[in-house]
Amino acid sequence: MEAISPRNPKTANWSTIIMFALGFWFSGSLIFDFLVVPGMLTTGMMNEPGFASAGYVIFGTFNHVELLCAATVLAGCLVYRFGYGLTSLINVKSVLSATALLAIALAYTYILTPQMSSMGMPLDMFAIPEATSTSMTVMHLTYWSLEAIKLFATAALLRSFYRNSCSIV
């Protein structure tokens, strides 16, 4: 019976979990926004007829990873705010920022990505492809606006948790 390890009553270090999720999410978003998307644009992949379905898979998968990160961050903020009673460490702004990040990830996953993919899919294979429509331009502007808000909020939360974790020790 010595092979079974004793149960460790220590709780999870939520500060580390939140910082890991934020760092992973932030770095993944930067790589995606500044390497993958421009690479697809410059190589002409976005003009290919099958890009809408391939883009839906690529962006949809990344959006689901974003949902996991956003849910982890929000759960961690709520644990800090209400679970530990450390109201001085995590203020209401952090919880609101984490909630906004989750709302952005939900909007990407269930509104923007499906709509943008459906606009790009050719339904008539004999039709002549058009230039980018105004509705697609509005969707791109919405996406990039939300992306800027997401990157700013993620960096601010990461900075806040890093500063708090350094002052705890």
C-alpha positions in Angstrom: 0.0 0.0 0.0 3.0 2.3 0.0 2.6 2.8 -3.7 -0.3 5.1 -3.1 0.8 8.6 -2.4 -0.7 10.5 0.4 -3.2 13.2 -0.5 -1.8 16.7 -0.5 -4.2 19.2 1.1 -2.5 22.2 -0.6 -4.7 24.2 -2.9 -3.8 25.2 -6.4 -1.7 28.2 -6.9 -4.2 30.3 -8.8 -1.9 33.1 -9.5 0.5 30.9 -11.4 -2.4 29.2 -13.3 -3.9 32.6 -14.3 -0.5 33.9 -15.4 0.2 30.8 -17.4 -3.2 30.9 -19.1 -2.8 34.7 -19.8 0.8 34.3 -21.1 -0.1 31.3 -23.3 -3.2 33.2 -24.7 -1.3 36.5 -25.2 1.6 34.9 -26.9 -0.6 32.7 -29.1 -2.7 35.7 -30.1 0.4 37.7 -31.0 1.8 34.8 -33.1 -1.5 34.3 -34.8 -2.1 38.0 -35.4 1.4 39.0 -36.5 2.7 35.8 -38.2 0.0 33.5 -39.3 -2.7 35.9 -40.6 -0.2 38.1 -42.5 1.5 35.0 -43.8 -1.7 33.7 -45.2 -2.5 37.2 -46.6 0.8 37.7 -48.4 0.9 34.2 -49.9 -2.5 34.7 -51.4 -4.1 31.9 -49.4 -7.1 34.1 -48.5 -8.0 34.4 -52.1 -8.1 30.7 -52.7 -11.6 29.1 -53.2 -11.2 26.7 -50.3 -9.9 29.2 -47.8 -13.2 29.8 -46.1 -13.6 26.2 -45.0 -10.0 25.9 -44.0 -10.0 29.2 -42.3 -13.1 28.1 -40.3 -11.2 25.1 -39.0 -8.0 27.1 -38.2 -9.7 30.1 -36.6 -12.4 27.9 -34.9 -9.8 25.7 -33.3 -7.9 28.7 -32.0 -11.1 30.3 -30.8 -11.9 27.2 -28.7 -8.4 27.4 -27.2 -9.2 31.1 -26.4 -12.4 30.0 -24.7 -10.5 27.6 -22.5 -8.0 30.3 -21.5 -10.7 32.9 -20.9 -12.7 30.6 -18.7 -9.6 29.6 -16.7 -8.7 33.3 -16.2 -12.2 34.2 -15.1 -12.4 31.2 -12.8 -9.1 32.2 -11.2 -10.2 35.8 -10.8 -13.4 34.7 -9.2 -11.5 32.3 -6.8 -9.2 35.1 -5.8 -12.0 37.6 -5.4 -14.5 35.5 -3.5 -12.7 32.3 -2.5 -9.7 33.5 -0.7 -11.1 36.7 0.7 -8.1 38.6 -0.6 -10.1 41.5 -2.0 -7.1 43.8 -1.9 -5.2 41.6 -4.4 -7.9 41.2 -7.0 -10.2 44.1 -7.5 -13.5 44.3 -9.3 -11.7 45.7 -12.4 -9.8 42.4 -12.8 -13.0 40.4 -12.7 -14.7 42.7 -15.2 -11.7 42.5 -17.5 -11.7 38.7 -17.3 -15.5 38.7 -18.0 -14.9 41.0 -21.0 -12.2 38.7 -22.3 -14.6 35.7 -22.1 -17.3 37.7 -23.9 -14.8 38.5 -26.7 -13.8 34.9 -27.0 -17.5 33.9 -27.1 -18.1 36.5 -29.8 -15.2 35.2 -31.9 -16.3 31.6 -31.5 -20.0 31.8 -32.0 -20.6 35.0 -34.0 -17.6 36.3 -36.0 -15.9 33.2 -37.2 -19.1 31.4 -38.4 -20.3 34.6 -40.1 -17.1 35.5 -41.8 -16.6 31.9 -43.0 -20.2 31.8 -44.4 -19.6 35.0 -46.2 -16.5 33.6 -47.8 -17.8 30.3 -48.9 -18.8 30.1 -52.5 -22.4 28.7 -52.9 -22.4 28.9 -56.7 -19.3 27.5 -58.3 -20.0 29.2 -61.6 -20.3 32.7 -60.1 -17.5 35.2 -60.5 -15.8 35.9 -57.2 -16.4 39.4 -56.0 -14.1 41.8 -54.2 -14.5 42.0 -50.4 -18.0 43.1 -49.6 -18.8 45.9 -47.2 -20.3 43.5 -44.7 -17.0 41.5 -44.7 -15.1 44.7 -44.2 -17.3 45.6 -41.2 -16.7 42.1 -39.8 -12.9 42.5 -40.2 -13.1 45.9 -38.5 -15.1 44.4 -35.6 -12.6 41.5 -35.3 -9.6 43.8 -35.2 -11.2 46.2 -32.8 -12.0 43.3 -30.4 -8.5 41.9 -30.9 -7.0 45.2 -29.9 -9.2 45.3 -26.8 -8.4 41.7 -26.0 -4.6 42.2 -26.3 -4.7 45.3 -24.1 -6.9 43.7 -21.4 -4.8 40.5 -21.5 -1.6 42.5 -21.1 -3.1 44.6 -18.3 -4.3 41.5 -16.4 -1.0 39.7 -16.8 0.8 42.8 -15.5 -1.5 43.0 -12.6 -1.2 39.4 -11.6 2.6 39.4 -12.1 2.9 42.5 -9.9 0.7 40.9 -7.2 2.6 37.7 -7.3 5.9 39.5 -6.8 4.6 41.5 -3.8 3.1 38.4 -2.1 6.5 36.7 -1.7 
